[in-house]
Amino acid sequence: MSTALTAAPPPQAPGVRRRARGGAARFRPAAPLAETVLVLMLIAVSGNPVLSSPTVAPLLYVLLLALGLALRQSSTSALFLRNYGWLAASFCVVFAAHRLQLGEVSVFGAAHFLVKVFVAGWLIDRLGVLFVPCLFRATVWLCASSVLLYPMLLLVGPEAFPGWFGEAWTGSDRIKSIGFYTVHTTPEWWRNSSMMWEPGALQGVINLTLFLMPGTALLTRRYRLSSLLMVAVLATTFSTTGYLVFFLVVLYKLGSARLSGLAKSTALVVFLLVGLFTFLEADFLAQKIVEQYLDSLSYDGFMPDRFGALLFDLQYIDKHPLFGNGLVESTRFADHPQLHGQTLAHGNGLSNFIATFGGVGLLAYAWGILRCGWALGRRGLAARVALLVLVLILSVGEQFLNTPLFLGLPFLMLANLPRPRRRVVVRRPAMQPVPPAAAA
């Protein structure tokens, strides 16, 4: 006879169904309320003009750490500590190079940068497998609030729309906020920003969320309406980068979907044709890109759009390509003293990051992304490269590489994935009958 002993299953995050033995994994995690609130706070401190201000953000960092410690069934992994150690060490080398090469370094700026990386990375690591569904739920809340307030903005206009927080909180006389909704008193006031600093920031959060969610999950009954809500709100941003990135996200989802060859090819061709037609016909897409590019070529000074900022940053990248020009404006804009003391609306986050931290800083961040995976997703290198490409494209239009949410992505580690149960069978030899002679 044999006795089968089943090993005790490893601990798993609450609300997560395990992978069926012999079958594909199903994305059915719950998004607990407390954890979702923490992710919403992370989004807010990354993009809300009031809550990300220098006076409020440090308080939110402390609050995130305190509430994160209170999470049950969560712990800080040794893998996070090890990866944060080498990432922080890499940027400390960059900061040391600023002191030696430029003669000046911002201690406060360096510490603030490392704190943002730590807080976001620690929270993402602590949530583990729950981060992606909590991010999805938090983004749904973000979009749902804008659905209620965006029609009000269109109806009454930016001047009549209430603004409890003005320039003293938002840092701009053209932005006012009620805390959970932001309004711009500019010619493009009709674009939806939700609670983020501008429409481009809102589209970045939406596109990142849609990308991290498995494509099969987005089409299920549980997530279908929420996904359509996100796409509808994305459309109200009228963001050039947002539309292009969404087009690439859908192409990636179709290319990696488990469909027959004919169905996949047909869907890709149809979507490519629709996307090409939209790009050529919409004035704020192709025409806007061409106009910004031509304007940047004919202007010698600093321009806040993505092409003008890129051309401006290239001279500083060429000046200090390895370690950048630092966080101090006297070194970052050393050749343009007329810009010192001004609040610049820098339109290209990627070139700004390279001009500030150099190629070494960008490689350190990119290597962190390539070493990571994301919860409940594919584990291959191609998926990690796609995530890195997505982040870099999004950063071309916005300062995402300066926000805690995006700086924490290198800590979305595969080690936090729940693993399928394994059966361990121990076979014992059958009992042999005792010979009569031995019994006597």
Order of alpha helices (4+ residues) and beta strands (2+ residues): alpha-alpha-alpha-alpha-alpha-alpha-beta-beta-alpha-alpha-alpha-alpha-alpha-alpha-alpha-alpha-alpha-alpha-alpha-alpha
